[in-house]
């Protein structure tokens, strides 16, 4: 079998949610299917992050980073390569597929945030999503999504038969694990002048509720005992007002790997109060790191957090502030519950379930 892969999000040092999903899933898929050949289609020249003897990397110009180039890349450039490379089916981790080919395609649609909060997305991007995502959902032979919440949303919003949509939960990066107390103290001493802190990890996107998080932290932290460490970069440019930033809120930009995992594991708690999620990966990785997690009680997040996190109303600043107090008061309880809940999720399990779809839902389809 020749399998085409949308690898546009596999960009070194710039992996965000879909990029990490692509990296974790595809690393495993090429190992699970050694007798198949994978064609990874990139839209720019980069260092490949997934390697294997059964992989051919193909650079497909022009770089598809705007709506008019999305259409050209997927509907003109890729179909020609599908024929040239004799592709049997196409797998797309970001949900974008070609409308100009007859080969079977799997679209991973993580969530439909833009359908519910259109003002959170730039207008030119929103226009493309609103027009084409329903077409992608209709054309795809199979849709994979990452929570029961997202499955119900996709099926209800786009009138897709439930049998066409499979839920495969994400896993977490194995570098997230609890640290001994002495290692936490050492990290805080070296990186944050011994000061205890809460941590947020994620893009500075409007739906991540950054503004209310800042307001809640300032309400909670009136005595100035704690810091709030923000790790992430704006997704669409300026995403929040800076009027709520105090001297105790520190925006560090992008971090990754062991460095990022230590920032999380050495915190008093991870806070992630997004008001719309398809899954909520930072919630899982905070639990894996053995720290209390303060998070939203809506959309997909309760599927991930179970009974192991502190739930708050993401639209209520006082609720978020109270959640911080609860996380501190009951830190030992949540630090123990988190890793137990997190053990229910793994990328190995996700890859096995996706491989089953490849074998039983796609390959037999003409």
N, C-alpha and C positions, 0 to 999 in steps of 0.2 A: 504493500500500500504506500502511496505517496500522499503525505498529509501536509497541506498548506497551513501556515501559522501567521496570524497577524502579530508581529513582534514590535510594533511601533512604540510600545511603552517600556521596552527593555533598554533603558538608557542609564549607563553607569553614573552613579552619584546623584541621580535624579528620580529614583524609584519612589513613586507615591502609591496610593492604594492599588490601582490596577496594575501598576508596574510590579509591585511585590507579588500580587496574585499571579501574574504571568511568570515571574521568576520561579516561585515555589512550585507551581503546577507543572510548568514545562520542563523543569529540571527532572522531575519524577517521570513525566510521561515518556520522555525519550529513553529512559532506562526501562520502563515497563514494556516498551514496544521496540525491542532491538531489531526486529526483522522488518520494521517499517522505515521509510525514509521521510525525514521532516525537512520541509523548505521554510526557513524562517524569513519572512518578508519584512525588512526594515525600510523606513523612509528616510534614512540618513546613514552616513558612514560612521559607525561606532564600534567600540570593542564589544564583541559578543559576550553576553553574560551567561549564556547557556551553551555548553559545548558537548560534542559527542561525535562519534564516527558516523552516525546515521543522520547528521545535520548538514544541510547546505544553506549557507547564509546568502541572501540575495538583497542587494540594495536597490530599492525601487524609487526612482525620482519622479516627480519633485517631492520634497518633504511635505507631508500632508498634515498641516497644522492650522488650517482654516477651512470653513465650510465648502467653498468652491473647489478647493484642492482635495477635500475628503471625497467628493463625488468622482473627480477625475482619477484619483488613486485607486479607489475601490471598484469603479465601474468601467474604467478604460485600461489602466495599467495592469491590475491584477488578473482580469480574465485572460489577457494575452499570455501571461506567465502560467496561469493554470493549464492552458493548452500546451505550452512549451514544455512544462515540467510534468505533464500528465498527472495532475493532481486529482486524487480520488475524492477527497473532501477537505473542507476548510474550517479551521477553528479560530474564533475571534474572541479573545478575552475581554474586549471592551464593548462588545455588542454590535459594532459596526460590521456589516457584511456587504457583499457585492449583490446588487440587484440586476447584474448583467451576466449571470452565469447560471447554468442549470445543475452544477454539482451540488451535493448535499453540504449544508453549512450548519455549524453549531455556533450560536451567539450566546455569550455570557452577559446577561443584563443584570447588573448589580442592584440598581434601584431606579426609581422614576422620580427623583427629587424635583426635577424641572417641571413635571406635570402639576405638582402640588404647590411649589414655591417658585413660580416663573421669574419673580424679581431677583432671585438669587443668582441668576445666570445672565451673562451679557446677551443683549438682544440678538446679535447675529448668530451666536451659538444656540440660543433658545429656538430661533426660527428653524434651524437645521434639525435640532432634536425633535421638535414638535412635528415636523413633516416626515422625517425619515425613520425615527425609532418605531413607530407603528408599522411601517413597511418592512423594517428588518424583522420585527416580531412575527409578521405574517409569512415572510419568505423563508425564515430559518426552518430547517427540518426539525431541529431540537433547540430549546432554550434551556440554559442552565442559569440558576440564580442562587443566591447565598443565604436565603432565609425563607421561612414560611410566609413571613410578612410580605416580602418582595414578590413571592409567587402569587399570592392573593391579589396584590396590587397590579401586577402585570396582566393576570388573567382578567381581572375586573375592568381595568382601564382600556385594554386593547382587545377585549373579547376573544382571548386565546383559550383554547381548550386546555383544561388542567393536565391532561395526559401528555401534552407537548412540553410541559415545563417540569424540570427536575430540580429539587433543592439539594445542593451540595454545600455544606458549611465550610467556611475557611478554617485554616489552622493558624497557628502562631509561630513566630520565629523562635527556634530552640535556644537562641542566645538569651532570651528572657527567663531568668530564674532568680529565686531569692538569694540575697546576700547576707552574710553574717553581720551582726551588729557592729563589730569592730571595722569591717570593710566599709559599711555605710558611713560610720563616723569619719573614717579616713577620707572617703570621697568628698563628704561635705566640707571637711577641713580644707582640702586641696582645691575644690571647685567652687565653693560658695561661702567661704569665710566662716565655716562652722555652722551657718544658719540653716535651720530646718526649712523645708520648702514643699509645696505642692507642685505637681508637674502636669502640663498639658502637652500632648504630642499629636500633631496633625496639621493639615494645611490651614491657613488663616482664611478660611472660606466662610461666607456669611452664615450658611446653615450650621456651622460648627458652634454658633452662638457665643462667639468670642466676647462681644460687648457685655452681655449679661454675666458671663463668667467673671469678667473684670470687676463689674459692679458688685457681684456677690462676694468676691474675694476681699474687696476693700471693706465691705460691711463686716465680714467675718474677722478681718485682720486689723481691727481698730487699735489694738495694742501694739501692732508692728512686730509681732514675734516671728511671723513666717514670711517667706518669699513665695512668689508664684513664678515658676520657670516655664516659659512658653517656647516650645521647640517646633518650628515649622516655618513655612514661607507663604506669602500671599499667593492664592491660586489665580485670581483674575485681576491682580493689581491691588489697589487700596481696598481692603476688606473690612476695616473697622475704624471707628473714631479713636483717636489717641487721648481724648480728654480724660478717660478713666485710668490711664496708666500712672501709677504711683512709683515711688522709688523702690518699692518692694516687688514690682512686676518687671521681670527681665526677659526680653525677647532675644533668644539666642540664634534664631535662624535654623538652618538644616543641620541635623546630626544623624549619624547612622551607626550601625554595627555595635560593637561592644561598648563604645562610648555612650551611645543612646541608651542601651540596656542598663547601664550603670546609673545614668540620670534617673531612670524610672525606678529601679530597684532600691535606690538610696533615698527616695522621696518619702514624705509622710503619707501621701496618697496621690493617686492619679485622678485628675478631674477631666471628664469628657462629657459635656452636656449638650451635644448636638441635638437639634430638634428633628432631624430626619436622617436615618441610616438604613442601608441595605443589610449591613452586618454590624460593623462597629469594631474593627480590628484592635484599636488601642485598648478597648475594654478587656478583650481577651488577653492581650500581652501584659497589661497591668496586673491581671489576676495571676498570670504565669510568673510574674516577678515577685509575687508574694506581698503586694502592698494593697491597702484598701482602695477601692475604685468608687468614685462618686460619678453617677451617670444618669441619663434620662430614663424615664419610665414609659417611653412611647416607642413606636415603630418596631424595629427588629431587636432593639437592645435587650429587652427582657429574655429573649431566646438565648442570648449569649451569656448574660450575667446570672441567670437563674436566681438562686437565693443567696448569692455570694457577694453582692455589691450593695452600695447605698444608693437607692433610687430617689430622684428628685424630679420636680416639675421644671422642665427646662425653660418655661416661659415665666417663671416666678423667681425673682432674684432672692427673696427671703428663703424660699425652699432650697435653693442651691447653697446659700450661706449656711443654713441649718445642716445640710448634708455634710459640709466640711466639718462642722462641730461633731457630728455623729461619727465620722470617719476617724477623728482623733480620739474620741472617747472609747470607741470599740475597735481600735486598730488591731488588737491581738486576734479578735474573733474573725475579722474579715481577711486578715493576713493568712489565716489557716484555711478558711473556706475557699478563697480564690483559686489556689493551685488545684484543689479537688475538682472544682467546676471546670477549670481550664483543661483538665486532662480529658474531657469529653470531646475535644476538638483536636484534629491533627491534619497536617498537609498530606501525610501518607494516606490517611483514610480518604481525604478528598480526591487525591489522584487515583486511588483504586476505584472510587465511584465513577469518576469521569471516564476511566478506562472501560468500565462496564458499559457506559453509554456508547463509547466508540464501537465496542464489539457488538452490541445488541440493538442499538437504535439507529446507527448510522451506516455501518458497513453493509448491512443487508438491504438498505434502501437504494433503489435505482434513481 
